Amino acid sequence: MDSGTDSDEDSSVSQEYIVEKILARRHYRGAVQYLVKWLYYSDEDNTWEMVSDLSCLDLIKSFESQRSLKRGQDLNTLYEKKAKRLKIDPYLVLDNPFNHGFTAEEIIKAFKSDGYISILIKFADLDQPQLVPSEIAYQEIPQMVLQFYEKLCNFDEF
């Protein structure tokens, strides 16, 4: 009898699955689901899971941030084309990471092209630095921009 009880307990113990990565998002029957890549399992074992069934809020937040930024980059391409058609400055219509709640960590470099200054900025939670028009950087992170330019100045000549 004891052996039967042990096997019943073993079958009721659920195996814990660990989310490796969130791959996609969809709406299914009025609810949000995420396509999950499970740690130690192949891609054939990926499954769609309800948000309420997942305990990986950091991975979901990171996925949503990247998704939002990608959508913003797609919009930027559309806005640039529209700006060219309307013959207006494309920097006036571009989206940027600040609009999606990303926080600037560091200014890497500044560039000047066609009379416009752009600043390469490393953002928290983004893998790649993003190029932001200087006007937007001045508005969003004025102290960081000032400190960046102060480092470039050579005050020894004064």
Steps between C-alpha positions, in 0.01 A plus 500: 500500500781737581642459150162595350488815712851598395417467130185710549707773664757487220236541231342797682832685528519740210824569321611863509569647158730800469437765236814566297359765268177662385483473119168652395166636618147446377138556599309174530133495596524845652812430709870572450725199451876477463696247299745354750837335437561264792846457650657160413232431234521527122306749286248228415389514865421873498146570621250783515428590862257734672657791689338380822680165467846655475724615784765680296394864513854625426514302175153620401591862577822472299315340207233772506765774513681356198169454320403859571835630380481290181153638433645849555782434255249382238302819560818704462553361151143587412536850651824565314336415168204722584732786604686477167171511310388802701848656476534552875777417746473125579631559854171671579302179454736225618422280795772425755575267795409772752139480378494133600623552856862397449762660723826635359809353665785658307577717200748315284568739215360792302481527121438786260343423164326731254504779757330292770659368817400154618605339825567129546352402838513173697160435657418270791326179385603544135776290348605752237570873547252727322564808290290793625477850349684749720189716545320208664802409715527864618136489610507157663846480660648853507745434786638187334547687171675788679733261685581320173599825328697619805715186474577588137603859577865578551511754784882495521522768230323765713 
